[in-house]
């Protein structure tokens, strides 16, 4: 189905079969593979938000709800998610952009609804998510840095700092960290300071009063924590070509970034075990 705007799809009551995956397509890069990945994980409802001129293969578009939307407005994703949160309290949402792929522990054999069910039993209603930058190493063949077949990631170079609270004397917030690494760290001179973090809360339960901030954190501080106070919880990862694409297409960086490879580059196997081995996924108590 196609919808003229966000209000039309909300009025169609498509969210009754949650959880819902929201994919915002800023261009035509890997739209089909992102939609297919979300469906493979078991999301019964997938929303594609994009401009009318973006072309999507009919077989990829047919199973999803396509919504016409200005995806290039300021804070486009938080604005969309806040409207959906207000319209569908009690529904779990995942959000990402085209060329991004959600992974969680054992996702090859476990439906996303199983993950959410276990998390809810632990009284947790959000998942800390690491955005793991993917990139092509053959930039002659793939000049925009995007290739699922040639996908690589960094196996090292990630770090975290305590998240400071400016309203409380810049004390560190409880169980919250700012995470860094990947291409945003290695090419930080081309990345604005406020866009260098690689953490999101990309899978969460909507509830009355909840709001997403422009930095992808929430006004409920417990939603921004990496675990509950008593033990580790499962986390998720979004493997993303978005940074590589931006560095290779933006005029300010494309001539400077000639190669993404370094001594810590390894091929991405497209499985959750590799991410767990690298410490980029946490299974918590879920086995």
Secondary structure as GFF3:
##gff-version 3
##sequence-region A 1 287
A	DSSP	beta_strand	2	3	.	.	.	ID=ss1
A	DSSP	alpha_helix	6	11	.	.	.	ID=ss2
A	DSSP	three_ten_helix	14	16	.	.	.	ID=ss3
A	DSSP	beta_strand	20	24	.	.	.	ID=ss4
A	DSSP	alpha_helix	31	40	.	.	.	ID=ss5
A	DSSP	beta_strand	45	50	.	.	.	ID=ss6
A	DSSP	alpha_helix	58	61	.	.	.	ID=ss7
A	DSSP	beta_strand	65	68	.	.	.	ID=ss8
A	DSSP	alpha_helix	76	87	.	.	.	ID=ss9
A	DSSP	beta_strand	92	97	.	.	.	ID=ss10
A	DSSP	beta_strand	100	104	.	.	.	ID=ss11
A	DSSP	alpha_helix	112	121	.	.	.	ID=ss12
A	DSSP	beta_strand	126	133	.	.	.	ID=ss13
A	DSSP	beta_strand	135	136	.	.	.	ID=ss14
A	DSSP	beta_strand	151	154	.	.	.	ID=ss15
A	DSSP	beta_strand	159	165	.	.	.	ID=ss16
A	DSSP	three_ten_helix	166	168	.	.	.	ID=ss17
A	DSSP	beta_strand	171	180	.	.	.	ID=ss18
A	DSSP	alpha_helix	182	186	.	.	.	ID=ss19
A	DSSP	three_ten_helix	188	190	.	.	.	ID=ss20
A	DSSP	three_ten_helix	193	195	.	.	.	ID=ss21
A	DSSP	beta_strand	199	205	.	.	.	ID=ss22
A	DSSP	three_ten_helix	221	224	.	.	.	ID=ss23
A	DSSP	beta_strand	236	240	.	.	.	ID=ss24
A	DSSP	alpha_helix	242	249	.	.	.	ID=ss25
A	DSSP	beta_strand	265	267	.	.	.	ID=ss26
A	DSSP	alpha_helix	272	277	.	.	.	ID=ss27
###
